[in-house]
Amino acid sequence: MITSIFKKSTPINYSLMGILMILFFFIYQFNSTTSINSLVDFLKKFGLLGILFASLFFSNFIVKKNGLTKDSSYTILFYFIFLLFYPKIFNNINLLLANFFILLSMRRLISLQTLKSPKEKIFDASLWIFVASLFHFWVIIFLVLVYVSIIFHVSRDYRNWLIPFVALFVVVIIFVFYDVLIDKTAINTYLQTEIINYKLDYFTNQSQNIAFSIFAVFLVFFIFPFIFSINNKPLNLQASYKKVLFAALFGIIIFLISNNKSSEMLVFTFLPMAIIATNTLEYMKSKIQQEMILFISIACGLFCFFSQL
């Protein structure tokens, strides 16, 4: 039943996902302790919803444009389910913006496989990563993915290795002007976020423990079969799938080392995990297994969402 709905990409699927996003967003907002006291607060909520919509459907664009999955809607379904695991992300503007800019970066890095305009893509990807780091410093780790992509595709041209430094210079100049002209504390505030914290003592209730544990099981269940299946993928896509794995790894590292960590920091793993989960599901021959995995995934997402309200 579930597979018959999402095994194809159709306008109905996208409309359904959009309706569900609106529904669960407002369910969380009505149960949130953050009140709406002015028009500005109201506009901020719609801004958050807009970023969530953009992230969800831009993720779908990335996988379709680069042929990372078959013609299904599983990727946006899994992305949405992972959002339900950590509903506090619906109110975290900094993480949502950082994640969206990382999605922009990943789009350029994955499309590097075509070898068209590689320098422009490297610059764009690096630029978006540095911009994302203004909202959450440790996403700067994704810069390693830029160099991984260079190694995979265009390592022979030494100029490609220097392009990220040009992007860094551009962002630094703009940020300094912002600090001087608008917010004179911006640089100091940014530098204070450069703290590493390995402790996992941030969980405040049993529901967060359960959500984190279930998500960890999902990571193991989907990633290990995917790792061993990469060599069976089309040769021209193997580098892209490896970059997806690296992205998932970097997302986990960001969660582990960030200061003032919270479970919603795993948002940086959502796209790579959605791609990995989709590939695992699409290449299963048993429809019963597919149905079971989707049913369990949806049930876990709903349980984690409502238990944390």
Contacts in CASP RR format, 6 or more apart in sequence:
PFRMAT RR
TARGET T0000
AUTHOR 0000-0000-0000
METHOD contacts of the structure
MODEL  1
MITSIFKKSTPINYSLMGILMILFFFIYQFNSTTSINSLVDFLKKFGLLG
ILFASLFFSNFIVKKNGLTKDSSYTILFYFIFLLFYPKIFNNINLLLANF
FILLSMRRLISLQTLKSPKEKIFDASLWIFVASLFHFWVIIFLVLVYVSI
IFHVSRDYRNWLIPFVALFVVVIIFVFYDVLIDKTAINTYLQTEIINYKL
DYFTNQSQNIAFSIFAVFLVFFIFPFIFSINNKPLNLQASYKKVLFAALF
GIIIFLISNNKSSEMLVFTFLPMAIIATNTLEYMKSKIQQEMILFISIAC
GLFCFFSQL
1 291 0 8 1.000
2 291 0 8 1.000
2 294 0 8 1.000
2 295 0 8 1.000
2 298 0 8 1.000
3 287 0 8 1.000
3 290 0 8 1.000
3 291 0 8 1.000
3 294 0 8 1.000
5 13 0 8 1.000
5 16 0 8 1.000
5 73 0 8 1.000
6 13 0 8 1.000
6 72 0 8 1.000
6 73 0 8 1.000
6 74 0 8 1.000
6 77 0 8 1.000
6 294 0 8 1.000
7 72 0 8 1.000
7 73 0 8 1.000
7 74 0 8 1.000
8 71 0 8 1.000
8 72 0 8 1.000
8 73 0 8 1.000
9 60 0 8 1.000
9 64 0 8 1.000
9 71 0 8 1.000
9 72 0 8 1.000
9 73 0 8 1.000
10 73 0 8 1.000
13 73 0 8 1.000
13 76 0 8 1.000
14 57 0 8 1.000
14 60 0 8 1.000
14 73 0 8 1.000
14 76 0 8 1.000
17 56 0 8 1.000
17 73 0 8 1.000
17 76 0 8 1.000
17 77 0 8 1.000
17 80 0 8 1.000
18 53 0 8 1.000
18 56 0 8 1.000
20 80 0 8 1.000
21 49 0 8 1.000
21 52 0 8 1.000
21 53 0 8 1.000
21 56 0 8 1.000
21 80 0 8 1.000
22 49 0 8 1.000
24 83 0 8 1.000
24 84 0 8 1.000
24 87 0 8 1.000
24 305 0 8 1.000
25 48 0 8 1.000
25 49 0 8 1.000
25 52 0 8 1.000
25 90 0 8 1.000
27 309 0 8 1.000
28 87 0 8 1.000
28 90 0 8 1.000
28 91 0 8 1.000
28 305 0 8 1.000
28 309 0 8 1.000
29 36 0 8 1.000
29 45 0 8 1.000
29 90 0 8 1.000
29 91 0 8 1.000
31 309 0 8 1.000
32 90 0 8 1.000
32 91 0 8 1.000
34 91 0 8 1.000
35 41 0 8 1.000
36 42 0 8 1.000
36 45 0 8 1.000
44 93 0 8 1.000
48 90 0 8 1.000
48 91 0 8 1.000
48 93 0 8 1.000
48 96 0 8 1.000
51 93 0 8 1.000
51 96 0 8 1.000
51 97 0 8 1.000
51 100 0 8 1.000
52 83 0 8 1.000
52 90 0 8 1.000
52 96 0 8 1.000
54 100 0 8 1.000
55 79 0 8 1.000
55 96 0 8 1.000
55 99 0 8 1.000
55 100 0 8 1.000
55 103 0 8 1.000
56 76 0 8 1.000
56 79 0 8 1.000
56 80 0 8 1.000
56 83 0 8 1.000
57 76 0 8 1.000
58 100 0 8 1.000
58 103 0 8 1.000
58 104 0 8 1.000
58 107 0 8 1.000
59 75 0 8 1.000
59 76 0 8 1.000
59 79 0 8 1.000
59 103 0 8 1.000
59 270 0 8 1.000
59 271 0 8 1.000
59 274 0 8 1.000
60 73 0 8 1.000
60 75 0 8 1.000
60 76 0 8 1.000
61 107 0 8 1.000
62 68 0 8 1.000
62 103 0 8 1.000
62 106 0 8 1.000
62 107 0 8 1.000
62 110 0 8 1.000
62 271 0 8 1.000
63 69 0 8 1.000
63 75 0 8 1.000
63 275 0 8 1.000
63 278 0 8 1.000
64 71 0 8 1.000
65 107 0 8 1.000
65 111 0 8 1.000
66 110 0 8 1.000
66 111 0 8 1.000
66 113 0 8 1.000
66 237 0 8 1.000
66 240 0 8 1.000
67 237 0 8 1.000
68 110 0 8 1.000
68 237 0 8 1.000
68 240 0 8 1.000
68 241 0 8 1.000
68 244 0 8 1.000
68 275 0 8 1.000
68 279 0 8 1.000
69 75 0 8 1.000
69 275 0 8 1.000
69 278 0 8 1.000
69 279 0 8 1.000
69 282 0 8 1.000
70 282 0 8 1.000
72 278 0 8 1.000
72 282 0 8 1.000
74 274 0 8 1.000
74 277 0 8 1.000
74 278 0 8 1.000
74 281 0 8 1.000
74 282 0 8 1.000
75 274 0 8 1.000
75 275 0 8 1.000
75 278 0 8 1.000
76 274 0 8 1.000
77 294 0 8 1.000
78 273 0 8 1.000
78 274 0 8 1.000
78 277 0 8 1.000
78 278 0 8 1.000
78 297 0 8 1.000
79 270 0 8 1.000
79 271 0 8 1.000
79 274 0 8 1.000
81 297 0 8 1.000
81 298 0 8 1.000
81 300 0 8 1.000
81 301 0 8 1.000
82 215 0 8 1.000
82 266 0 8 1.000
82 269 0 8 1.000
82 270 0 8 1.000
82 273 0 8 1.000
82 274 0 8 1.000
83 89 0 8 1.000
83 90 0 8 1.000
83 267 0 8 1.000
83 270 0 8 1.000
84 301 0 8 1.000
84 302 0 8 1.000
84 304 0 8 1.000
84 305 0 8 1.000
85 211 0 8 1.000
85 214 0 8 1.000
85 215 0 8 1.000
85 263 0 8 1.000
85 266 0 8 1.000
85 300 0 8 1.000
85 301 0 8 1.000
85 304 0 8 1.000
85 305 0 8 1.000
86 211 0 8 1.000
86 263 0 8 1.000
86 264 0 8 1.000
86 266 0 8 1.000
86 267 0 8 1.000
86 304 0 8 1.000
86 308 0 8 1.000
87 304 0 8 1.000
87 305 0 8 1.000
87 308 0 8 1.000
87 309 0 8 1.000
88 262 0 8 1.000
88 263 0 8 1.000
88 264 0 8 1.000
88 308 0 8 1.000
89 95 0 8 1.000
89 96 0 8 1.000
89 264 0 8 1.000
89 267 0 8 1.000
92 264 0 8 1.000
94 135 0 8 1.000
94 136 0 8 1.000
95 135 0 8 1.000
95 136 0 8 1.000
95 264 0 8 1.000
95 265 0 8 1.000
95 267 0 8 1.000
96 267 0 8 1.000
97 132 0 8 1.000
97 135 0 8 1.000
98 132 0 8 1.000
98 133 0 8 1.000
98 135 0 8 1.000
98 136 0 8 1.000
98 139 0 8 1.000
98 268 0 8 1.000
99 132 0 8 1.000
99 267 0 8 1.000
99 268 0 8 1.000
99 270 0 8 1.000
100 132 0 8 1.000
101 128 0 8 1.000
101 129 0 8 1.000
101 131 0 8 1.000
101 132 0 8 1.000
101 135 0 8 1.000
102 128 0 8 1.000
102 129 0 8 1.000
102 132 0 8 1.000
102 139 0 8 1.000
102 142 0 8 1.000
102 268 0 8 1.000
103 271 0 8 1.000
104 124 0 8 1.000
104 128 0 8 1.000
105 124 0 8 1.000
105 125 0 8 1.000
105 126 0 8 1.000
105 128 0 8 1.000
105 129 0 8 1.000
105 132 0 8 1.000
105 142 0 8 1.000
105 145 0 8 1.000
105 146 0 8 1.000
106 125 0 8 1.000
106 145 0 8 1.000
106 243 0 8 1.000
106 247 0 8 1.000
106 271 0 8 1.000
108 121 0 8 1.000
108 122 0 8 1.000
108 124 0 8 1.000
108 125 0 8 1.000
108 128 0 8 1.000
109 121 0 8 1.000
109 125 0 8 1.000
109 145 0 8 1.000
109 146 0 8 1.000
109 149 0 8 1.000
109 243 0 8 1.000
110 240 0 8 1.000
110 243 0 8 1.000
110 244 0 8 1.000
111 121 0 8 1.000
112 118 0 8 1.000
112 121 0 8 1.000
112 122 0 8 1.000
112 125 0 8 1.000
112 149 0 8 1.000
112 152 0 8 1.000
112 153 0 8 1.000
112 154 0 8 1.000
113 152 0 8 1.000
113 153 0 8 1.000
113 236 0 8 1.000
113 237 0 8 1.000
113 239 0 8 1.000
113 240 0 8 1.000
115 153 0 8 1.000
115 154 0 8 1.000
118 153 0 8 1.000
118 154 0 8 1.000
118 157 0 8 1.000
118 160 0 8 1.000
119 159 0 8 1.000
119 160 0 8 1.000
119 163 0 8 1.000
122 146 0 8 1.000
122 149 0 8 1.000
122 150 0 8 1.000
122 154 0 8 1.000
122 160 0 8 1.000
122 163 0 8 1.000
122 164 0 8 1.000
123 163 0 8 1.000
123 164 0 8 1.000
123 166 0 8 1.000
123 167 0 8 1.000
125 146 0 8 1.000
125 149 0 8 1.000
126 143 0 8 1.000
126 146 0 8 1.000
126 163 0 8 1.000
126 164 0 8 1.000
126 166 0 8 1.000
126 167 0 8 1.000
126 168 0 8 1.000
127 167 0 8 1.000
127 170 0 8 1.000
127 171 0 8 1.000
129 139 0 8 1.000
129 140 0 8 1.000
129 142 0 8 1.000
129 143 0 8 1.000
129 146 0 8 1.000
129 167 0 8 1.000
130 140 0 8 1.000
130 143 0 8 1.000
130 167 0 8 1.000
130 168 0 8 1.000
130 171 0 8 1.000
131 171 0 8 1.000
132 139 0 8 1.000
132 142 0 8 1.000
133 139 0 8 1.000
133 140 0 8 1.000
134 171 0 8 1.000
134 175 0 8 1.000
134 190 0 8 1.000
136 193 0 8 1.000
136 254 0 8 1.000
136 258 0 8 1.000
136 265 0 8 1.000
137 190 0 8 1.000
137 193 0 8 1.000
137 194 0 8 1.000
138 254 0 8 1.000
138 257 0 8 1.000
138 258 0 8 1.000
139 254 0 8 1.000
139 268 0 8 1.000
141 250 0 8 1.000
141 251 0 8 1.000
141 253 0 8 1.000
141 254 0 8 1.000
142 247 0 8 1.000
142 250 0 8 1.000
142 268 0 8 1.000
143 164 0 8 1.000
144 246 0 8 1.000
144 250 0 8 1.000
145 243 0 8 1.000
145 246 0 8 1.000
145 247 0 8 1.000
145 250 0 8 1.000
146 164 0 8 1.000
147 161 0 8 1.000
147 164 0 8 1.000
148 242 0 8 1.000
148 243 0 8 1.000
148 246 0 8 1.000
149 239 0 8 1.000
149 243 0 8 1.000
150 160 0 8 1.000
150 161 0 8 1.000
152 239 0 8 1.000
152 242 0 8 1.000
152 243 0 8 1.000
153 239 0 8 1.000
154 160 0 8 1.000
155 161 0 8 1.000
175 186 0 8 1.000
175 187 0 8 1.000
175 190 0 8 1.000
176 187 0 8 1.000
178 186 0 8 1.000
179 185 0 8 1.000
179 186 0 8 1.000
179 187 0 8 1.000
193 259 0 8 1.000
195 259 0 8 1.000
196 257 0 8 1.000
196 259 0 8 1.000
197 257 0 8 1.000
197 258 0 8 1.000
197 259 0 8 1.000
197 260 0 8 1.000
197 261 0 8 1.000
198 256 0 8 1.000
198 257 0 8 1.000
200 256 0 8 1.000
200 261 0 8 1.000
202 260 0 8 1.000
202 261 0 8 1.000
202 262 0 8 1.000
202 263 0 8 1.000
203 209 0 8 1.000
203 212 0 8 1.000
203 263 0 8 1.000
205 308 0 8 1.000
207 304 0 8 1.000
207 307 0 8 1.000
207 308 0 8 1.000
208 263 0 8 1.000
208 308 0 8 1.000
210 303 0 8 1.000
210 304 0 8 1.000
210 307 0 8 1.000
211 263 0 8 1.000
211 304 0 8 1.000
211 307 0 8 1.000
211 308 0 8 1.000
212 263 0 8 1.000
214 300 0 8 1.000
214 301 0 8 1.000
214 304 0 8 1.000
215 266 0 8 1.000
218 273 0 8 1.000
218 277 0 8 1.000
218 297 0 8 1.000
218 300 0 8 1.000
219 248 0 8 1.000
219 252 0 8 1.000
219 269 0 8 1.000
219 273 0 8 1.000
222 273 0 8 1.000
222 276 0 8 1.000
222 277 0 8 1.000
222 280 0 8 1.000
223 245 0 8 1.000
223 248 0 8 1.000
223 273 0 8 1.000
223 276 0 8 1.000
225 280 0 8 1.000
226 241 0 8 1.000
226 245 0 8 1.000
226 276 0 8 1.000
226 279 0 8 1.000
226 280 0 8 1.000
227 245 0 8 1.000
229 279 0 8 1.000
229 283 0 8 1.000
230 238 0 8 1.000
230 241 0 8 1.000
230 242 0 8 1.000
230 245 0 8 1.000
231 238 0 8 1.000
233 241 0 8 1.000
241 279 0 8 1.000
244 272 0 8 1.000
244 275 0 8 1.000
244 276 0 8 1.000
245 272 0 8 1.000
245 276 0 8 1.000
247 268 0 8 1.000
247 269 0 8 1.000
247 271 0 8 1.000
247 272 0 8 1.000
248 269 0 8 1.000
248 272 0 8 1.000
248 273 0 8 1.000
248 276 0 8 1.000
250 268 0 8 1.000
251 266 0 8 1.000
251 268 0 8 1.000
251 269 0 8 1.000
251 272 0 8 1.000
252 266 0 8 1.000
252 269 0 8 1.000
254 265 0 8 1.000
254 268 0 8 1.000
255 261 0 8 1.000
255 265 0 8 1.000
255 266 0 8 1.000
255 268 0 8 1.000
255 269 0 8 1.000
258 265 0 8 1.000
277 297 0 8 1.000
280 293 0 8 1.000
281 290 0 8 1.000
281 293 0 8 1.000
281 294 0 8 1.000
284 290 0 8 1.000
284 293 0 8 1.000
END
